[in-house]
């Protein structure tokens, strides 16, 4: 066992990431053809081939497990174990040549994320989180950093489109309270949080394959990752995500996002 997850399943997760990595690297910065999905989000042959390669390994080694993939759909999602695959999280970064996208691999046990991998194929960086064990970066243990106040916090969110309607005002209120805020990051920002380089990642409208792998990585590094209301993330979550390295700053961010925090003078640095 590795933590609460059988060692052979942790090893299989590494094999999935190893299979996807060279596919993404081969197509990176090559002018690959881009298609638009029904929701207008981009997809490439790299996304599809990487997921196909991972699913082939799962079919070979754990055919009884379920699979929930961004590109090729879901099977056996009522199984005890379900693998959740996002072959290229951050396709917009990928197609514009920015190496902050990642392959996300999660394992759910009875609907709860117990294993997560964030793999960056170009920089050859890999975060691993396993329930009950310390998270690692390229095999070495990592830890979030202490940050007990918003006016000392560094915060990331991927894009304004994540905050439609009234949510934009709540998000803007939080950006005005932190020391530094930047747009961008995709899954890479969560790895940086787990490694102790930033303090908050706040997002919304995420799908299961966008956040499932992030949960064990952040938790195993000592951080918190919930929805905006502080609920645990699982198969039924609403798509809002609040990740923090420090419990105090997580609580304060929740108060701002809920509209219950007292107003203060803006404190924001732009990098």
VOPAGU-2260 file (C-alpha; in pm, 1 decimal, decimal comma):
REM VOPAGU-2260
SITE   aa  ch    i         X         Y         Z
SITE  UNK   A    0       0,0       0,0       0,0
SITE  UNK   A    1     104,5     360,4     -65,6
SITE  UNK   A    2    -105,1     558,4     179,1
SITE  UNK   A    3    -455,3     417,6     142,9
SITE  UNK   A    4    -404,8     322,2    -224,1
SITE  UNK   A    5    -257,5     -12,0    -336,4
SITE  UNK   A    6     100,1      33,6    -458,3
SITE  UNK   A    7      20,8    -131,2    -790,9
SITE  UNK   A    8    -238,9     137,3    -865,5
SITE  UNK   A    9       9,1     413,2    -784,5
SITE  UNK   A   10     254,9     246,2   -1021,1
SITE  UNK   A   11     -15,7     226,4   -1285,6
SITE  UNK   A   12     -84,1     598,7   -1250,6
SITE  UNK   A   13     283,1     665,3   -1325,1
SITE  UNK   A   14     260,5     438,9   -1630,4
SITE  UNK   A   15     -38,7     636,1   -1758,1
SITE  UNK   A   16     152,4     963,4   -1722,4
SITE  UNK   A   17     458,4     808,1   -1886,3
SITE  UNK   A   18     242,4     700,9   -2182,2
SITE  UNK   A   19      82,8    1043,3   -2228,0
SITE  UNK   A   20     400,2    1252,4   -2184,2
SITE  UNK   A   21     578,2    1175,3   -2515,5
SITE  UNK   A   22     256,9    1221,8   -2713,3
SITE  UNK   A   23     202,7    1574,1   -2582,4
SITE  UNK   A   24     571,9    1654,9   -2627,7
SITE  UNK   A   25     572,2    1532,2   -2987,1
SITE  UNK   A   26     292,4    1767,1   -3089,5
SITE  UNK   A   27     396,1    2068,5   -2878,9
SITE  UNK   A   28     477,1    2381,3   -3086,9
SITE  UNK   A   29     422,2    2198,9   -3415,2
SITE  UNK   A   30     123,6    2390,5   -3550,8
SITE  UNK   A   31    -103,6    2096,8   -3478,1
SITE  UNK   A   32    -456,9    2117,9   -3619,2
SITE  UNK   A   33    -711,1    2254,6   -3372,1
SITE  UNK   A   34   -1074,7    2149,4   -3365,2
SITE  UNK   A   35   -1358,2    2310,7   -3169,5
SITE  UNK   A   36   -1576,8    2095,5   -2946,6
SITE  UNK   A   37   -1948,2    2156,5   -2905,8
SITE  UNK   A   38   -1880,7    2397,6   -2617,9
SITE  UNK   A   39   -1635,1    2591,1   -2840,6
SITE  UNK   A   40   -1332,7    2476,8   -2636,7
SITE  UNK   A   41   -1031,6    2365,9   -2843,4
SITE  UNK   A   42    -908,4    2007,5   -2880,6
SITE  UNK   A   43    -617,7    1857,9   -3073,4
SITE  UNK   A   44    -496,4    1520,0   -3188,4
SITE  UNK   A   45    -254,9    1530,2   -2894,1
SITE  UNK   A   46    -548,9    1534,8   -2647,7
SITE  UNK   A   47    -715,8    1243,4   -2822,3
SITE  UNK   A   48    -406,5    1027,3   -2872,5
SITE  UNK   A   49    -285,8    1077,1   -2515,9
SITE  UNK   A   50    -618,8     971,7   -2369,8
SITE  UNK   A   51    -636,5     674,0   -2604,9
SITE  UNK   A   52    -294,3     556,8   -2487,7
SITE  UNK   A   53    -391,6     585,8   -2121,9
SITE  UNK   A   54    -722,8     407,9   -2170,4
SITE  UNK   A   55    -546,9     121,0   -2348,6
SITE  UNK   A   56    -331,5      65,0   -2040,0
SITE  UNK   A   57    -636,3      72,6   -1814,9
SITE  UNK   A   58    -819,4    -176,2   -2036,6
SITE  UNK   A   59    -515,6    -403,7   -2016,3
SITE  UNK   A   60    -443,9    -385,9   -1644,6
SITE  UNK   A   61    -771,5    -294,7   -1466,9
SITE  UNK   A   62   -1059,1    -371,6   -1706,2
SITE  UNK   A   63   -1302,3    -384,1   -1413,8
SITE  UNK   A   64   -1237,0     -19,6   -1321,5
SITE  UNK   A   65   -1439,4     270,5   -1451,0
SITE  UNK   A   66   -1299,1     545,2   -1673,1
SITE  UNK   A   67   -1415,2     906,1   -1704,0
SITE  UNK   A   68   -1222,0    1086,1   -1977,1
SITE  UNK   A   69   -1257,7    1433,7   -2120,6
SITE  UNK   A   70   -1215,5    1325,0   -2482,3
SITE  UNK   A   71   -1354,0     970,5   -2507,2
SITE  UNK   A   72   -1636,3     960,3   -2256,6
SITE  UNK   A   73   -1722,7     752,5   -1952,4
SITE  UNK   A   74   -1767,2     380,5   -1884,5
SITE  UNK   A   75   -1843,7     187,2   -1564,8
SITE  UNK   A   76   -1865,1     502,9   -1351,7
SITE  UNK   A   77   -2050,9     302,7   -1084,7
SITE  UNK   A   78   -1741,0      85,4   -1026,5
SITE  UNK   A   79   -1558,9      93,1    -692,3
SITE  UNK   A   80   -1256,7     250,8    -862,6
SITE  UNK   A   81   -1291,0     508,0   -1140,7
SITE  UNK   A   82   -1001,3     670,6   -1326,9
SITE  UNK   A   83   -1052,7    1032,0   -1433,6
SITE  UNK   A   84    -839,7    1151,1   -1726,1
SITE  UNK   A   85    -770,1    1494,1   -1871,0
SITE  UNK   A   86    -493,7    1432,4   -2125,9
SITE  UNK   A   87    -412,6    1801,1   -2173,1
SITE  UNK   A   88    -554,0    2035,6   -1912,1
SITE  UNK   A   89    -481,6    2379,7   -2049,5
SITE  UNK   A   90    -524,1    2313,2   -2420,8
SITE  UNK   A   91    -521,8    2687,9   -2489,0
SITE  UNK   A   92    -177,4    2709,5   -2330,3
SITE  UNK   A   93     -68,0    2401,7   -2527,5
SITE  UNK   A   94    -174,3    2537,0   -2866,0
SITE  UNK   A   95      -8,9    2873,9   -2801,0
SITE  UNK   A   96     322,4    2716,9   -2699,6
SITE  UNK   A   97     306,8    2788,7   -2325,5
SITE  UNK   A   98     438,1    2494,8   -2114,5
SITE  UNK   A   99     201,1    2526,6   -1819,3
SITE  UNK   A  100     -55,6    2272,5   -1938,8
SITE  UNK   A  101     -59,2    1930,2   -1779,5
SITE  UNK   A  102    -186,9    1576,1   -1797,6
SITE  UNK   A  103    -427,2    1512,3   -1509,6
SITE  UNK   A  104    -484,0    1160,1   -1381,4
SITE  UNK   A  105    -708,0    1086,5   -1085,3
SITE  UNK   A  106    -832,6     773,2    -917,8
SITE  UNK   A  107   -1166,1     784,9    -736,4
SITE  UNK   A  108   -1257,0     529,2    -471,1
SITE  UNK   A  109   -1633,4     518,9    -425,7
SITE  UNK   A  110   -1655,1     865,8    -577,9
SITE  UNK   A  111   -1381,1    1026,5    -368,0
SITE  UNK   A  112   -1042,0    1131,5    -517,3
SITE  UNK   A  113    -768,1     924,5    -350,4
SITE  UNK   A  114    -484,9     959,3    -603,5
SITE  UNK   A  115    -385,2    1244,1    -831,3
SITE  UNK   A  116    -110,7    1316,7   -1083,3
SITE  UNK   A  117     -25,5    1651,3   -1241,0
SITE  UNK   A  118     230,0    1587,5   -1515,0
SITE  UNK   A  119     396,3    1862,8   -1720,0
SITE  UNK   A  120     540,1    1684,3   -2025,8
SITE  UNK   A  121     768,7    1959,7   -2157,8
SITE  UNK   A  122     935,1    2056,1   -1829,8
SITE  UNK   A  123     924,7    1690,0   -1718,9
SITE  UNK   A  124     769,2    1780,2   -1387,2
SITE  UNK   A  125     533,0    1554,4   -1199,0
SITE  UNK   A  126     331,3    1607,9    -883,9
SITE  UNK   A  127     183,4    1300,1    -716,1
SITE  UNK   A  128     -74,1    1296,8    -439,0
SITE  UNK   A  129    -194,6     980,0    -267,0
SITE  UNK   A  130    -449,6     972,0      13,2
SITE  UNK   A  131    -271,5     911,8     342,9
SITE  UNK   A  132      77,4     993,8     214,3
SITE  UNK   A  133     286,3    1306,2     158,7
SITE  UNK   A  134     261,4    1457,6    -188,9
SITE  UNK   A  135     574,5    1463,4    -399,7
SITE  UNK   A  136     727,8    1666,1    -680,5
SITE  UNK   A  137     952,7    1454,6    -903,9
SITE  UNK   A  138     972,6    1204,2    -621,5
SITE  UNK   A  139    1058,1    1444,8    -339,0
SITE  UNK   A  140     814,1    1539,8     -59,9
SITE  UNK   A  141     659,1    1886,4     -83,6
SITE  UNK   A  142     475,2    2112,6     156,8
SITE  UNK   A  143     250,9    2416,9     127,6
SITE  UNK   A  144     365,1    2738,3     294,4
SITE  UNK   A  145     211,3    2926,4     585,2
SITE  UNK   A  146       7,2    3237,1     501,1
SITE  UNK   A  147    -249,8    3343,1     759,2
SITE  UNK   A  148    -372,3    3670,3     603,7
SITE  UNK   A  149    -507,9    3770,9     265,3
SITE  UNK   A  150    -286,9    4078,0     244,2
SITE  UNK   A  151      16,2    3847,0     227,2
SITE  UNK   A  152    -137,0    3596,0     -14,2
SITE  UNK   A  153     -39,4    3524,1    -375,3
SITE  UNK   A  154    -340,4    3411,1    -579,6
SITE  UNK   A  155    -403,9    3267,8    -926,9
SITE  UNK   A  156    -714,1    3203,4   -1137,7
SITE  UNK   A  157    -699,6    3075,5   -1494,2
SITE  UNK   A  158    -937,3    3305,6   -1685,1
SITE  UNK   A  159   -1216,7    3564,5   -1636,4
SITE  UNK   A  160   -1458,2    3346,1   -1834,1
SITE  UNK   A  161   -1474,5    3116,1   -1529,8
SITE  UNK   A  162   -1671,9    3376,8   -1334,0
SITE  UNK   A  163   -1996,4    3456,2   -1516,5
SITE  UNK   A  164   -2255,4    3703,4   -1394,9
SITE  UNK   A  165   -2256,4    3786,8   -1025,4
SITE  UNK   A  166   -1961,4    3555,0    -959,5
SITE  UNK   A  167   -1729,6    3806,1   -1125,3
SITE  UNK   A  168   -1793,0    4062,5    -850,9
SITE  UNK   A  169   -1722,6    3809,8    -575,4
SITE  UNK   A  170   -1400,6    3702,9    -742,8
SITE  UNK   A  171   -1295,7    4064,5    -798,3
SITE  UNK   A  172   -1355,2    4138,7    -429,9
SITE  UNK   A  173   -1109,0    3867,0    -337,2
SITE  UNK   A  174    -845,9    3980,0    -588,0
SITE  UNK   A  175    -855,7    4323,4    -422,3
SITE  UNK   A  176    -779,6    4172,2     -81,3
SITE  UNK   A  177    -471,1    3967,3    -172,2
SITE  UNK   A  178    -113,8    4091,1    -205,7
SITE  UNK   A  179     -64,5    3963,0    -560,8
SITE  UNK   A  180    -309,5    3830,7    -817,5
SITE  UNK   A  181    -244,6    3693,6   -1164,3
SITE  UNK   A  182    -456,5    3535,3   -1435,9
SITE  UNK   A  183    -335,3    3208,3   -1586,3
SITE  UNK   A  184    -190,8    2887,2   -1453,0
SITE  UNK   A  185    -437,2    2609,6   -1539,4
SITE  UNK   A  186    -350,0    2297,0   -1338,5
SITE  UNK   A  187      10,2    2414,6   -1302,8
SITE  UNK   A  188     -95,0    2672,2   -1043,7
SITE  UNK   A  189    -218,7    2396,8    -811,0
SITE  UNK   A  190     117,3    2223,0    -833,2
SITE  UNK   A  191     290,1    2548,4    -742,6
SITE  UNK   A  192      55,7    2591,4    -446,2
SITE  UNK   A  193     133,2    2238,7    -325,8
SITE  UNK   A  194     505,2    2314,2    -357,9
SITE  UNK   A  195     475,6    2627,7    -144,5
SITE  UNK   A  196     515,6    2898,2    -409,3
SITE  UNK   A  197     169,7    3057,6    -384,3
SITE  UNK   A  198    -123,7    3061,5    -146,3
SITE  UNK   A  199    -459,5    3056,5    -325,7
SITE  UNK   A  200    -610,6    2922,1    -645,2
SITE  UNK   A  201    -973,5    3020,1    -703,8
SITE  UNK   A  202   -1173,7    2888,9    -997,6
SITE  UNK   A  203   -1525,1    2801,5   -1108,4
SITE  UNK   A  204   -1715,7    2608,2   -1378,9
SITE  UNK   A  205   -1466,8    2320,6   -1358,8
SITE  UNK   A  206   -1556,3    1966,5   -1459,6
SITE  UNK   A  207   -1463,8    1650,1   -1269,9
SITE  UNK   A  208   -1166,0    1584,8   -1498,0
SITE  UNK   A  209   -1040,3    1940,3   -1429,9
SITE  UNK   A  210   -1020,4    1910,3   -1050,5
SITE  UNK   A  211   -1021,0    1545,0    -938,2
SITE  UNK   A  212    -643,1    1497,7    -971,5
SITE  UNK   A  213    -570,8    1823,5    -790,0
SITE  UNK   A  214    -740,6    1718,3    -466,3
SITE  UNK   A  215    -492,8    1452,3    -343,8
SITE  UNK   A  216    -192,4    1661,5    -453,4
SITE  UNK   A  217    -299,3    1967,9    -254,6
SITE  UNK   A  218    -419,5    1772,4      47,9
SITE  UNK   A  219    -109,9    1555,7      63,1
SITE  UNK   A  220     104,2    1870,3      75,5
SITE  UNK   A  221     -91,3    1999,0     376,5
SITE  UNK   A  222    -327,9    2229,5     190,2
SITE  UNK   A  223    -705,5    2256,0     163,2
SITE  UNK   A  224    -910,9    2223,4    -152,5
SITE  UNK   A  225   -1291,5    2248,6    -144,6
SITE  UNK   A  226   -1573,9    2417,4    -329,1
SITE  UNK   A  227   -1648,7    2782,9    -247,7
SITE  UNK   A  228   -1881,1    2674,4      34,4
SITE  UNK   A  229   -1611,0    2461,2     196,3
SITE  UNK   A  230   -1757,0    2126,0      87,8
SITE  UNK   A  231   -1538,4    1833,5     -15,4
SITE  UNK   A  232   -1484,4    1786,8    -389,1
SITE  UNK   A  233   -1621,2    1469,2    -544,6
SITE  UNK   A  234   -1818,4    1343,9    -844,0
SITE  UNK   A  235   -2117,8    1559,9    -750,8
SITE  UNK   A  236   -1940,0    1891,7    -689,2
SITE  UNK   A  237   -2073,6    2213,6    -841,6
SITE  UNK   A  238   -1751,5    2311,2   -1023,4
SITE  UNK   A  239   -1634,4    2584,6    -787,3
SITE  UNK   A  240   -1285,5    2530,2    -643,8
SITE  UNK   A  241   -1098,1    2707,3    -365,3
SITE  UNK   A  242    -747,8    2577,7    -294,7
SITE  UNK   A  243    -528,2    2722,3     -21,4
SITE  UNK   A  244    -203,6    2636,3     146,2
SITE  UNK   A  245    -310,2    2770,1     485,0
SITE  UNK   A  246    -636,8    2698,5     669,7
SITE  UNK   A  247    -664,3    3060,1     785,7
SITE  UNK   A  248    -639,9    3210,5     438,3
SITE  UNK   A  249    -881,4    2945,2     308,3
SITE  UNK   A  250   -1138,2    3055,7     568,1
SITE  UNK   A  251   -1086,3    3424,8     489,8
SITE  UNK   A  252   -1117,2    3365,6     115,4
SITE  UNK   A  253   -1441,2    3172,5     170,7
SITE  UNK   A  254   -1581,8    3467,6     363,1
SITE  UNK   A  255   -1502,2    3707,2      78,8
SITE  UNK   A  256   -1642,0    3474,6    -187,5
SITE  UNK   A  257   -1962,1    3433,0      15,1
SITE  UNK   A  258   -1999,8    3809,2      61,1
SITE  UNK   A  259   -1981,8    3790,2     442,2
SITE  UNK   A  260   -1635,3    3942,0     491,9
SITE  UNK   A  261   -1605,2    4305,9     604,8
SITE  UNK   A  262   -1485,8    4543,8     333,5
SITE  UNK   A  263   -1130,2    4676,7     348,5
SITE  UNK   A  264    -910,9    4901,9     139,3
SITE  UNK   A  265    -784,2    4732,3    -178,5
SITE  UNK   A  266    -446,6    4561,2    -153,2
SITE  UNK   A  267    -338,1    4408,3    -480,1
SITE  UNK   A  268      -7,7    4379,9    -657,7
SITE  UNK   A  269       4,4    4319,6   -1030,3
SITE  UNK   A  270     293,6    4118,4   -1163,0
